[in-house]
Each structure stands twice: as structure tokens, then as C-alpha cells.
Amino acid sequence: MSAQEQGTTFVAVMLFGWPFLLIVLYLFLPPLRATIAAFIVAWLFLPIAEYRFQGLPEYNKMTATCLGAFAGTILFDINRIVRFRPKWVDSAAIVLCLCPIASSLSNGLGLYDGLSESLLLIIRWGLPYFIGRIYFSDLRGLRELAIGIFIGGLIYVPLCWYELRFSPQLHRMFYGYHQQGFAATIRFGGYRPTVFLQHGLMVGMWMVTAALAGLALWRSGNLTRMFGVPMGFYVGAILVTAVLCKSTGAVLLLGMGLVALALIQYMHTSWPVRGLAALYLAYVAVRVSGLWHAGQLVTLARALFGEDRAFSLSVRILNENILVARALQHAFFGWGGWGRSRIFNEVGQDITITDSQWVIRFGQNGLVGLVAMALIILVPCLLLERKIKPRLWTHPMAAPAAAFAVILCLWMIDNTVNDMFNPIYVLAAGGLAGLPRIVEVPAPGRVAAPEVMPRVTKDDRRRERKMFGPPPSG
């Protein structure tokens, strides 16, 4: 058997065996932590591969994780599902998941095709959102998710440094092949790490997310030490690594995130979240309307980052303009599947490049799908100030929720130029959507009311003290 065949066999074993391994994980870990481990470990370490079966969504590491986590919840934590009660804020997720049926029927593609596309969005968006709703709709759950993301980023630090020095090789070493063209990993006279993700841009965004989550945990006094080492050391290592990932967009988003968290920290205001959400909505609105063709962005990129970055941006914007014009022909429900939203030449060759998540959704599912996707992520962020007063956002228990509001808005801004889907962001959005209104966040060390966060047992406190050190005082 060749090395490539061995790698392919190992990939199949990992992906198809993962749901069964998750069921074992739920058997030995508390369901909340099993869910966090399931998504983060899968996202960071499972292979980049996809299996297609007729009439079914493509099977990849996130399909395996969503199905495995849902099965584990049914088997070992069914009460969470039984206790679930939908809210009006969940309607956007329902609309997005069912929108492909309307898109298919309006284009004469039939009900079967619409159901198939709808099933894909249910697994891709619906299940992570629902799992987020039932596991992370309280302050403690969001705190644990933030800690999990931070630890995931910390684990990626040495792997990124390895690939910065020796070039992206880890996926090939473990799974037998590179997950993308090697030329895309060369940047600024060196290498851009990809580790086990689809693209170096995904790594950059993940490290930015981990850095902001860790910074919020540290600066709020939530975590001051981890494994006996001051948190500042870990946060600094992730921040440096995020910059060295050589993703211009991710570095810009990191700067925006740092400013937003600083304003929240010192001014106790929700305006940074509002501003970031408005930036995404304004960009998409003027691009969809055709009022702005974004040529000024290319000029700005040329002045700030040089000709290479300006050329890359100009290619994306040019294709967006073409695809928007195509999408506006079926503006309400879009063109449906089968690449019908793309542009083909006279010989049937696809001549467009789709890099932006928003334009892909607009082309496939029209304004209905595009608006629903934006509402799933942004509405929970904007509603946070009604659930927790901004003056409490720096409290150790509330800081992770505020950090997620900033991170989710940054992810949506990233999706104006990239299509870097990550279900962990959808988990966090589901958690924020389900948060109850909290009038007062309990002081550290004080027992919280049941409606604020779950009861913390002595075993929980012992484990946290051993791993993260003593809780903050005052």
C-alpha cells in the first residue's frame, strides 16, 4: 500500500470513527466539557477531507462532529433537549435552514433538491446553533467555551511556530497530503502556517479569536494563572503568533478587537459591539444595492499594504460585483444549488471566484438567506446589552459573553472577504441567543442564583483551582 493510500485509509478511519469516539467521550466527561472538546479537537486536528454521497450533505469533520455531539447528547444528556424552549431570536436559524426549499422550488429544481440543500444547512448551521443553545446559554457555559478556545489556541502556538520555520507540513505528515496548494502558504518571504485547517487564513482568524478570548479572561480577573504560569505570558504568546500567521485581514481584525475590548474595559459601553455590527451590515447593504463598487478599498489597500495585497483584494471585489449582478436577477430566494448563481462562459466553464461568504449565501438563497445568516450571528450580540448591563461586562463571569459578542462581529466582518466557516462561532451565537436577562452578576466567590448560572460544586472548584490557580479576590 502506498503512502497516499495509507493516508487515505487513515483519514477515512478518523472521520467515520469520530462520531463513535465522541459517544465514548460523553460517557467519561461531563456533557458540557465533552461538547467543547468535541468541537475544538475536531476543528483543530481532524483531517481536511470530504466524502460525497448522493442525496446527502458532504461528510467532513464538522458533519461528523455535529452528528456525534448530537447523538452523545441524546444518549447521555437528553434532559437538555427536553428542557429546551425556543425563543423568537431562534427564528432566524429556522428561516436559514428552510430557505433552500423555497430557493429550489422558485427555480423549478423540485422539492427533493430543496430538502437535500436544507439538510446541509441544518447540519452546518442548525445543529451547532441548537447545541450552543442547550449548552452555552448561561454565563458559566460561555466561560468554559472561552477557556476551551483559549487552550486550543495555546496548543496551536508551537504547531504554528514549527510550520513558520519548516513550512506547512503537519497535515501531510499525519494524513499523507497537503490540504491546499503549497504556493498559497508562501507569504512575505516565509511561510504561513496551515497546521490542520483548510487555509492559513483560518489559522490566523483562529489565533485572533483565541487571543481575544484569553485577553478577556485575563484582564477581567477571571483567570490570573494557568498551570502555575501567569496568564499574561500565554496571552502574549498567542498574540505574537496571531501576527506571525501573516494574514493581513486577521491582523486588522485583531487590532479592531483589541480596541473594542479596551473601550468596553475602560468606558463600560456597548458601542464597540454596535459599531462592529453596523460596519458589516453597512458594507453588505451598499454592496448588495449596487451603490458602491468598492474601488476605493483597492486604492487604500495599495497604499497601506502594497501591490500584492491590493491585487488580491481587487480580484475578490471584481468577482463580487459580477456575482451580485447575477444574484439580483433572483434577489428574493436566490438561484438555489448546482452552481446556478455563478457565471459560465460559452463553453460552460466557470469564470468566477467566490471568496466571500455573504455573496455565496446571497447568490444561493437570496436576500432571505443572507438576512437570516446575518441575524443568527449579530442579533444575539446586539441583544447582550439588554441582558447584561454594559457596566457589568468586565465582571469575571460576564467578560466571556462580552468577548464573544466582539469576536462574532469580527468574524462576520471577516466573511465580507472570506468564506471561512467555523461552527464554533455558531455555537457561541447560540449561547448568547439563549442567555436570560441578568440584572446583577454575582461577585466572585459568592454563590450565584440558579437563574444566573448553574450551581458550582466543590469538585468543580477543586478542579479549577488545581488547573488555573486560586480565584480572583474582591
VOTI-530147 format. One line per field, with one value per residue (C-alpha): z, x, y; residue in three letters; residue number from 1. Coordinates in nm, 2 decimals, always signed. Each point is the difference from the previous one (the first is absolute). Layout:
// VOTI-530147
c3 = c(Z, ...) .
c1 = c(X, ...) .
c2 = c(Y, ...) .
residu = c(Ala, ...) .
num = c(NUM, ...) .
END
This chain:
// VOTI-530147
c3 = c(+0.00, -0.10, +0.24, -0.17, +0.04, +0.36, +0.07, -0.17, +0.21, +0.32, -0.10, -0.05, +0.33, +0.18, -0.15, +0.01, +0.34, +0.15, +0.09, +0.18, +0.19, +0.10, +0.16, +0.21, +0.09, +0.12, +0.21, +0.20, +0.00, +0.12, -0.31, +0.00, -0.01, -0.24, -0.24, +0.02, -0.05, -0.29, -0.21, +0.08, -0.04, -0.32, -0.15, +0.10, -0.08, -0.22, -0.37, -0.28, -0.21, -0.14, -0.10, -0.22, -0.01, -0.24, +0.16, +0.32, +0.13, -0.04, +0.29, +0.16, +0.34, +0.10, -0.13, +0.21, +0.31, -0.02, -0.04, +0.27, +0.25, -0.06, +0.04, +0.32, +0.14, -0.08, +0.16, +0.31, +0.05, -0.14, +0.26, -0.16, -0.32, +0.19, +0.20, -0.32, -0.07, -0.32, +0.00, -0.27, -0.05, -0.13, -0.30, -0.21, +0.03, -0.10, -0.30, -0.12, +0.03, -0.19, -0.26, -0.25, -0.05, -0.11, -0.22, -0.17, -0.06, -0.13, -0.25, -0.11, +0.15, +0.19, +0.37, +0.02, -0.09, +0.24, +0.28, -0.07, +0.02, +0.31, +0.17, -0.08, +0.18, +0.29, +0.06, -0.08, +0.19, +0.17, +0.22, +0.13, +0.08, +0.18, +0.19, +0.10, +0.12, +0.23, +0.13, +0.01, +0.08, +0.34, +0.12, +0.12, -0.32, -0.21, +0.24, -0.04, -0.38, +0.01, +0.21, -0.25, -0.30, +0.19, +0.08, -0.36, -0.12, +0.25, -0.13, -0.35, +0.09, -0.03, -0.31, -0.17, +0.09, -0.14, -0.33, +0.00, +0.01, -0.20, -0.23, +0.03, +0.02, +0.30, -0.19, -0.26, +0.27, +0.18, -0.28, -0.31, -0.20, +0.00, +0.06, -0.25, -0.27, +0.15, -0.18, +0.21, +0.32, -0.11, +0.13, +0.06, -0.07, +0.24, +0.07, +0.13, +0.22, -0.08, +0.26, -0.03, -0.14, -0.35, -0.06, +0.17, +0.03, +0.22, +0.23, +0.02, +0.09, +0.26, +0.17, +0.01, +0.16, +0.26, +0.08, +0.05, +0.21, +0.22, +0.03, +0.13, +0.25, +0.12, +0.01, +0.18, +0.27, -0.10, -0.03, +0.13, -0.02, -0.19, +0.09, +0.24, -0.28, -0.02, -0.26, -0.15, -0.13, -0.18, -0.15, -0.12, -0.17, -0.19, -0.10, -0.14, -0.19, -0.14, -0.15, -0.13, -0.18, -0.27, -0.07, -0.07, +0.06, +0.32, +0.14, -0.09, +0.18, +0.30, +0.02, -0.02, +0.27, +0.24, -0.04, +0.06, +0.31, +0.13, -0.04, +0.17, +0.29, +0.06, -0.12, +0.09, -0.32, -0.26, -0.29, -0.12, -0.07, -0.17, -0.21, -0.12, -0.08, -0.19, -0.20, -0.13, -0.07, -0.17, -0.23, -0.10, -0.05, -0.24, -0.19, -0.05, -0.10, -0.27, +0.14, +0.06, -0.20, +0.27, -0.23, +0.28, +0.21, -0.26, -0.01, +0.38, +0.01, -0.26, +0.21, +0.33, -0.10, -0.34, -0.35, +0.08, +0.27, -0.22, -0.29, +0.21, +0.13, -0.34, -0.14, +0.29, -0.05, -0.38, +0.04, +0.27, -0.23, -0.27, +0.24, +0.16, -0.34, -0.07, +0.35, -0.05, -0.29, +0.27, +0.29, +0.24, +0.03, -0.21, -0.27, +0.22, -0.04, -0.28, -0.05, -0.17, +0.17, -0.17, -0.34, -0.28, -0.34, -0.34, +0.05, +0.34, +0.20, +0.33, -0.02, +0.35, +0.33, +0.32, +0.31, +0.21, +0.21, -0.03, -0.38, -0.01, +0.22, -0.19, -0.33, +0.12, +0.24, -0.09, +0.25, +0.22, +0.06, +0.02, +0.26, +0.20, +0.01, +0.13, +0.26, +0.14, +0.10, +0.05, +0.19, +0.30, +0.01, -0.01, +0.26, +0.25, +0.14, +0.08, +0.18, +0.19, +0.07, -0.17, +0.33, +0.10, -0.32, +0.17, +0.29, +0.00, -0.08, -0.26, -0.18, -0.22, -0.13, -0.09, -0.17, -0.21, -0.11, -0.13, -0.15, -0.19, -0.15, -0.11, -0.16, -0.20, -0.12, -0.10, -0.20, -0.22, -0.17, +0.09, +0.03, +0.32, +0.16, +0.36, +0.19, +0.33, -0.07, -0.06, +0.34, +0.17, -0.18, +0.12, +0.35, -0.01, -0.15, +0.29, +0.28, +0.25, +0.12, +0.28, +0.23, +0.21, -0.05, +0.32, +0.16, -0.03, +0.27, +0.07, -0.07, -0.31, -0.03, -0.21, -0.28, -0.04, -0.02, +0.11, +0.34, +0.03, +0.20, +0.22, -0.25, -0.27, +0.22, +0.08, -0.36, -0.10, +0.29, -0.10, -0.37, +0.01, +0.35, +0.27, -0.10, -0.02, +0.32, +0.07) .
c1 = c(+0.00, +0.14, +0.04, -0.28, -0.23, +0.10, -0.08, -0.34, -0.08, +0.10, -0.21, -0.30, +0.05, +0.03, -0.30, -0.24, +0.12, -0.02, -0.38, +0.05, +0.30, -0.22, -0.26, +0.28, +0.11, -0.35, +0.02, +0.30, -0.02, -0.27, -0.22, +0.09, +0.37, -0.04, -0.18, +0.28, +0.27, -0.19, -0.02, +0.34, +0.20, -0.18, +0.04, +0.37, +0.12, -0.22, +0.10, -0.13, -0.19, -0.35, -0.21, -0.30, -0.31, -0.29, -0.29, +0.19, +0.22, +0.37, +0.16, +0.30, +0.14, -0.27, -0.28, +0.15, +0.03, -0.35, -0.16, +0.21, -0.05, -0.38, +0.00, +0.20, -0.24, -0.30, +0.16, +0.15, -0.16, -0.35, -0.14, +0.16, -0.19, -0.32, +0.03, +0.08, -0.26, +0.04, +0.00, -0.08, +0.37, +0.03, -0.23, +0.30, +0.16, -0.32, -0.04, +0.36, -0.04, -0.33, +0.09, +0.15, -0.34, -0.15, +0.31, -0.03, -0.37, +0.02, +0.27, -0.19, +0.26, -0.26, -0.07, +0.26, +0.28, -0.12, -0.02, +0.35, +0.14, -0.21, +0.15, +0.35, -0.08, -0.16, +0.32, +0.23, -0.19, -0.30, +0.16, +0.29, -0.25, -0.23, +0.28, +0.12, -0.35, -0.03, +0.36, +0.13, -0.31, +0.14, +0.31, +0.18, -0.04, +0.13, +0.29, +0.09, -0.02, +0.23, +0.25, -0.02, +0.06, +0.29, +0.16, -0.05, +0.19, +0.27, +0.05, +0.03, +0.28, +0.29, -0.16, -0.02, +0.36, +0.11, -0.16, +0.13, +0.35, -0.04, -0.30, -0.35, +0.06, -0.20, -0.31, +0.22, +0.20, -0.31, -0.25, +0.21, -0.08, -0.01, -0.34, +0.06, +0.24, +0.34, +0.05, -0.28, +0.21, +0.29, -0.04, +0.24, +0.31, -0.09, -0.28, -0.36, -0.10, -0.31, +0.05, -0.32, -0.23, -0.12, +0.20, +0.25, -0.27, -0.20, +0.30, +0.05, -0.37, +0.01, +0.31, -0.17, -0.31, +0.21, +0.20, -0.31, -0.16, +0.31, +0.04, -0.36, +0.05, +0.33, -0.09, -0.33, +0.18, -0.19, +0.33, +0.32, +0.22, -0.02, +0.21, +0.19, +0.11, -0.14, -0.27, +0.17, +0.28, -0.25, -0.20, +0.32, +0.11, -0.33, +0.00, +0.35, -0.09, -0.32, +0.21, +0.26, -0.27, +0.03, -0.36, -0.05, -0.37, +0.03, +0.25, -0.23, -0.29, +0.23, +0.07, -0.37, -0.07, +0.26, -0.14, -0.36, +0.10, +0.19, -0.30, -0.22, +0.25, +0.05, -0.32, -0.25, -0.19, -0.16, +0.08, +0.30, -0.24, -0.25, +0.27, +0.14, -0.34, -0.09, +0.32, -0.09, -0.36, +0.09, +0.26, -0.24, -0.29, +0.19, +0.15, -0.33, -0.17, +0.27, +0.05, +0.37, +0.25, +0.27, +0.28, +0.11, +0.09, +0.25, +0.16, +0.03, +0.14, +0.26, +0.11, +0.01, +0.11, +0.15, -0.09, -0.03, -0.27, -0.17, -0.01, -0.15, -0.27, -0.08, -0.05, -0.25, -0.19, -0.02, -0.15, -0.23, -0.14, -0.07, -0.16, -0.21, -0.14, -0.08, -0.16, -0.22, -0.18, -0.15, +0.03, -0.25, +0.08, +0.31, +0.09, +0.01, +0.27, +0.20, +0.22, -0.29, +0.10, +0.34, +0.11, +0.10, +0.14, -0.12, +0.17, -0.14, +0.31, -0.05, +0.18, -0.08, +0.18, -0.20, +0.20, -0.27, -0.25, -0.27, +0.01, -0.02, -0.31, -0.16, +0.05, -0.14, -0.28, -0.06, -0.08, -0.19, +0.30, +0.24, -0.20, -0.07, +0.37, +0.09, -0.28, +0.11, +0.34, -0.06, -0.33, +0.13, +0.29, -0.21, -0.25, +0.28, -0.03, -0.37, +0.09, +0.31, +0.06, +0.32, +0.14, +0.01, +0.17, +0.35, -0.12, +0.19, -0.31, -0.14, +0.32, +0.00, -0.35, +0.11, +0.31, -0.21, -0.22, +0.32, +0.14, -0.32, -0.02, +0.36, -0.07, -0.28, +0.22, +0.26, -0.27, -0.04, +0.32, +0.04, -0.21, +0.16, -0.29, +0.06, -0.29, +0.16, -0.11, -0.35, +0.01, +0.09, -0.28, -0.25, +0.13, -0.04, -0.35, -0.12, +0.14, -0.26, -0.02, +0.24, -0.05, +0.30, +0.30, +0.11, +0.33, +0.29, -0.03, -0.36, -0.26, -0.20, -0.37, -0.12, -0.13, +0.34, +0.22, +0.00, +0.10, +0.38, +0.09, +0.30, +0.15, -0.03, +0.18, +0.27, +0.07, +0.01, +0.23, +0.24, +0.01, -0.04, +0.11, -0.21, -0.30, +0.04, -0.06, -0.23) .
c2 = c(+0.00, +0.34, +0.29, +0.18, -0.30, -0.04, +0.37, -0.04, -0.30, +0.17, +0.31, -0.22, -0.18, +0.34, +0.16, -0.29, -0.12, +0.35, -0.01, -0.33, +0.14, +0.30, -0.23, -0.15, +0.35, +0.09, -0.32, +0.12, +0.38, +0.23, +0.08, +0.37, -0.07, -0.29, +0.23, +0.26, -0.26, -0.16, +0.32, +0.15, -0.33, -0.08, +0.35, +0.02, -0.35, -0.21, -0.03, +0.23, -0.24, -0.04, -0.30, +0.05, -0.23, +0.05, +0.19, +0.06, +0.29, -0.04, -0.18, +0.18, +0.05, +0.25, -0.22, -0.29, +0.23, +0.15, -0.34, -0.16, +0.27, -0.01, -0.37, +0.03, +0.25, -0.22, -0.31, +0.17, +0.34, -0.02, +0.22, +0.31, -0.07, -0.07, +0.33, +0.21, +0.27, +0.20, +0.38, +0.25, +0.06, -0.36, +0.08, +0.11, -0.34, -0.17, +0.23, -0.06, -0.38, -0.01, +0.27, -0.24, -0.17, +0.33, +0.07, -0.34, +0.03, +0.35, -0.11, -0.31, -0.24, -0.20, -0.08, -0.28, +0.23, +0.26, -0.25, -0.12, +0.35, +0.07, -0.30, +0.13, +0.33, -0.18, -0.19, +0.30, +0.27, -0.14, -0.27, +0.22, +0.28, -0.24, -0.16, +0.35, +0.08, -0.30, +0.00, +0.36, +0.21, +0.10, +0.19, -0.31, -0.18, +0.29, +0.04, -0.37, +0.04, +0.30, -0.19, -0.29, +0.23, +0.16, -0.34, -0.10, +0.31, -0.07, -0.35, +0.14, +0.24, -0.26, -0.16, +0.34, +0.08, -0.34, +0.07, +0.36, -0.15, -0.32, +0.09, -0.15, -0.37, -0.13, -0.10, -0.18, -0.17, -0.13, -0.05, -0.04, +0.31, +0.38, +0.15, +0.28, +0.11, +0.05, +0.34, +0.15, -0.06, +0.22, +0.35, +0.30, -0.20, -0.28, -0.24, +0.04, -0.29, -0.21, -0.28, -0.22, +0.27, +0.07, +0.31, +0.23, +0.27, -0.24, -0.04, +0.38, +0.05, -0.28, +0.14, +0.35, -0.16, -0.18, +0.31, +0.21, -0.27, -0.03, +0.37, +0.04, -0.28, +0.15, +0.37, -0.07, -0.19, -0.31, -0.20, +0.13, -0.31, -0.33, -0.30, +0.23, +0.25, +0.36, +0.04, +0.29, -0.22, -0.23, +0.29, +0.17, -0.33, -0.03, +0.37, -0.03, -0.32, +0.16, +0.28, -0.25, -0.20, +0.27, +0.05, +0.37, -0.01, -0.19, +0.25, +0.29, -0.18, -0.07, +0.38, +0.07, -0.26, +0.14, +0.35, -0.13, -0.19, +0.30, +0.22, -0.25, -0.03, +0.37, +0.16, -0.27, +0.05, -0.23, +0.24, -0.21, -0.29, +0.22, +0.16, -0.33, -0.14, +0.32, -0.02, -0.34, +0.09, +0.32, -0.16, -0.28, +0.24, +0.24, -0.29, -0.18, +0.32, +0.06, +0.35, -0.06, -0.20, +0.02, +0.12, +0.23, -0.30, -0.12, +0.34, +0.00, -0.35, +0.10, +0.30, -0.19, -0.36, +0.01, -0.12, -0.37, +0.05, +0.26, -0.24, -0.28, +0.23, +0.13, -0.35, -0.07, +0.32, -0.04, -0.34, +0.12, +0.27, -0.26, -0.24, +0.27, +0.09, -0.36, -0.05, +0.31, -0.18, -0.23, +0.23, -0.14, -0.37, -0.02, -0.26, -0.31, -0.26, -0.16, +0.31, +0.19, +0.32, +0.00, +0.12, -0.23, +0.08, -0.13, -0.34, -0.06, +0.10, +0.17, +0.34, +0.13, -0.03, +0.01, +0.09, +0.18, -0.18, +0.27, +0.00, -0.38, +0.00, +0.29, -0.19, -0.33, +0.11, +0.37, +0.28, -0.24, -0.23, +0.29, +0.19, -0.32, -0.08, +0.35, -0.01, -0.34, +0.15, +0.37, +0.02, -0.20, +0.24, +0.31, -0.14, -0.06, +0.36, -0.07, -0.32, +0.13, +0.36, +0.12, +0.12, -0.37, -0.12, +0.00, -0.22, -0.33, -0.20, +0.24, +0.08, -0.31, +0.08, +0.35, -0.13, -0.24, +0.29, +0.17, -0.31, -0.09, +0.34, -0.02, -0.34, +0.15, +0.28, -0.26, -0.17, +0.31, -0.11, -0.37, -0.31, -0.15, -0.18, -0.12, -0.16, +0.10, +0.36, -0.13, -0.19, +0.34, +0.18, -0.27, +0.05, +0.38, -0.03, -0.22, +0.22, +0.11, +0.36, +0.04, +0.30, -0.05, -0.23, -0.17, +0.11, -0.25, -0.27, +0.08, -0.27, +0.10, -0.02, -0.29, +0.23, +0.16, -0.30, -0.37, -0.11, -0.04, -0.31, -0.05, -0.24, +0.27, +0.25, -0.25, -0.08, +0.36, +0.10, -0.28, +0.10, +0.38, +0.10, +0.18, +0.21, +0.38, +0.19, +0.30) .
residu = c(Met, Ser, Ala, Gln, Glu, Gln, Gly, Thr, Thr, Phe, Val, Ala, Val, Met, Leu, Phe, Gly, Trp, Pro, Phe, Leu, Leu, Ile, Val, Leu, Tyr, Leu, Phe, Leu, Pro, Pro, Leu, Arg, Ala, Thr, Ile, Ala, Ala, Phe, Ile, Val, Ala, Trp, Leu, Phe, Leu, Pro, Ile, Ala, Glu, Tyr, Arg, Phe, Gln, Gly, Leu, Pro, Glu, Tyr, Asn, Lys, Met, Thr, Ala, Thr, Cys, Leu, Gly, Ala, Phe, Ala, Gly, Thr, Ile, Leu, Phe, Asp, Ile, Asn, Arg, Ile, Val, Arg, Phe, Arg, Pro, Lys, Trp, Val, Asp, Ser, Ala, Ala, Ile, Val, Leu, Cys, Leu, Cys, Pro, Ile, Ala, Ser, Ser, Leu, Ser, Asn, Gly, Leu, Gly, Leu, Tyr, Asp, Gly, Leu, Ser, Glu, Ser, Leu, Leu, Leu, Ile, Ile, Arg, Trp, Gly, Leu, Pro, Tyr, Phe, Ile, Gly, Arg, Ile, Tyr, Phe, Ser, Asp, Leu, Arg, Gly, Leu, Arg, Glu, Leu, Ala, Ile, Gly, Ile, Phe, Ile, Gly, Gly, Leu, Ile, Tyr, Val, Pro, Leu, Cys, Trp, Tyr, Glu, Leu, Arg, Phe, Ser, Pro, Gln, Leu, His, Arg, Met, Phe, Tyr, Gly, Tyr, His, Gln, Gln, Gly, Phe, Ala, Ala, Thr, Ile, Arg, Phe, Gly, Gly, Tyr, Arg, Pro, Thr, Val, Phe, Leu, Gln, His, Gly, Leu, Met, Val, Gly, Met, Trp, Met, Val, Thr, Ala, Ala, Leu, Ala, Gly, Leu, Ala, Leu, Trp, Arg, Ser, Gly, Asn, Leu, Thr, Arg, Met, Phe, Gly, Val, Pro, Met, Gly, Phe, Tyr, Val, Gly, Ala, Ile, Leu, Val, Thr, Ala, Val, Leu, Cys, Lys, Ser, Thr, Gly, Ala, Val, Leu, Leu, Leu, Gly, Met, Gly, Leu, Val, Ala, Leu, Ala, Leu, Ile, Gln, Tyr, Met, His, Thr, Ser, Trp, Pro, Val, Arg, Gly, Leu, Ala, Ala, Leu, Tyr, Leu, Ala, Tyr, Val, Ala, Val, Arg, Val, Ser, Gly, Leu, Trp, His, Ala, Gly, Gln, Leu, Val, Thr, Leu, Ala, Arg, Ala, Leu, Phe, Gly, Glu, Asp, Arg, Ala, Phe, Ser, Leu, Ser, Val, Arg, Ile, Leu, Asn, Glu, Asn, Ile, Leu, Val, Ala, Arg, Ala, Leu, Gln, His, Ala, Phe, Phe, Gly, Trp, Gly, Gly, Trp, Gly, Arg, Ser, Arg, Ile, Phe, Asn, Glu, Val, Gly, Gln, Asp, Ile, Thr, Ile, Thr, Asp, Ser, Gln, Trp, Val, Ile, Arg, Phe, Gly, Gln, Asn, Gly, Leu, Val, Gly, Leu, Val, Ala, Met, Ala, Leu, Ile, Ile, Leu, Val, Pro, Cys, Leu, Leu, Leu, Glu, Arg, Lys, Ile, Lys, Pro, Arg, Leu, Trp, Thr, His, Pro, Met, Ala, Ala, Pro, Ala, Ala, Ala, Phe, Ala, Val, Ile, Leu, Cys, Leu, Trp, Met, Ile, Asp, Asn, Thr, Val, Asn, Asp, Met, Phe, Asn, Pro, Ile, Tyr, Val, Leu, Ala, Ala, Gly, Gly, Leu, Ala, Gly, Leu, Pro, Arg, Ile, Val, Glu, Val, Pro, Ala, Pro, Gly, Arg, Val, Ala, Ala, Pro, Glu, Val, Met, Pro, Arg, Val, Thr, Lys, Asp, Asp, Arg, Arg, Arg, Glu, Arg, Lys, Met, Phe, Gly, Pro, Pro, Pro, Ser, Gly) .
num = c(1, 2, 3, 4, 5, 6, 7, 8, 9, 10, 11, 12, 13, 14, 15, 16, 17, 18, 19, 20, 21, 22, 23, 24, 25, 26, 27, 28, 29, 30, 31, 32, 33, 34, 35, 36, 37, 38, 39, 40, 41, 42, 43, 44, 45, 46, 47, 48, 49, 50, 51, 52, 53, 54, 55, 56, 57, 58, 59, 60, 61, 62, 63, 64, 65, 66, 67, 68, 69, 70, 71, 72, 73, 74, 75, 76, 77, 78, 79, 80, 81, 82, 83, 84, 85, 86, 87, 88, 89, 90, 91, 92, 93, 94, 95, 96, 97, 98, 99, 100, 101, 102, 103, 104, 105, 106, 107, 108, 109, 110, 111, 112, 113, 114, 115, 116, 117, 118, 119, 120, 121, 122, 123, 124, 125, 126, 127, 128, 129, 130, 131, 132, 133, 134, 135, 136, 137, 138, 139, 140, 141, 142, 143, 144, 145, 146, 147, 148, 149, 150, 151, 152, 153, 154, 155, 156, 157, 158, 159, 160, 161, 162, 163, 164, 165, 166, 167, 168, 169, 170, 171, 172, 173, 174, 175, 176, 177, 178, 179, 180, 181, 182, 183, 184, 185, 186, 187, 188, 189, 190, 191, 192, 193, 194, 195, 196, 197, 198, 199, 200, 201, 202, 203, 204, 205, 206, 207, 208, 209, 210, 211, 212, 213, 214, 215, 216, 217, 218, 219, 220, 221, 222, 223, 224, 225, 226, 227, 228, 229, 230, 231, 232, 233, 234, 235, 236, 237, 238, 239, 240, 241, 242, 243, 244, 245, 246, 247, 248, 249, 250, 251, 252, 253, 254, 255, 256, 257, 258, 259, 260, 261, 262, 263, 264, 265, 266, 267, 268, 269, 270, 271, 272, 273, 274, 275, 276, 277, 278, 279, 280, 281, 282, 283, 284, 285, 286, 287, 288, 289, 290, 291, 292, 293, 294, 295, 296, 297, 298, 299, 300, 301, 302, 303, 304, 305, 306, 307, 308, 309, 310, 311, 312, 313, 314, 315, 316, 317, 318, 319, 320, 321, 322, 323, 324, 325, 326, 327, 328, 329, 330, 331, 332, 333, 334, 335, 336, 337, 338, 339, 340, 341, 342, 343, 344, 345, 346, 347, 348, 349, 350, 351, 352, 353, 354, 355, 356, 357, 358, 359, 360, 361, 362, 363, 364, 365, 366, 367, 368, 369, 370, 371, 372, 373, 374, 375, 376, 377, 378, 379, 380, 381, 382, 383, 384, 385, 386, 387, 388, 389, 390, 391, 392, 393, 394, 395, 396, 397, 398, 399, 400, 401, 402, 403, 404, 405, 406, 407, 408, 409, 410, 411, 412, 413, 414, 415, 416, 417, 418, 419, 420, 421, 422, 423, 424, 425, 426, 427, 428, 429, 430, 431, 432, 433, 434, 435, 436, 437, 438, 439, 440, 441, 442, 443, 444, 445, 446, 447, 448, 449, 450, 451, 452, 453, 454, 455, 456, 457, 458, 459, 460, 461, 462, 463, 464, 465, 466, 467, 468, 469, 470, 471, 472, 473, 474) .
END
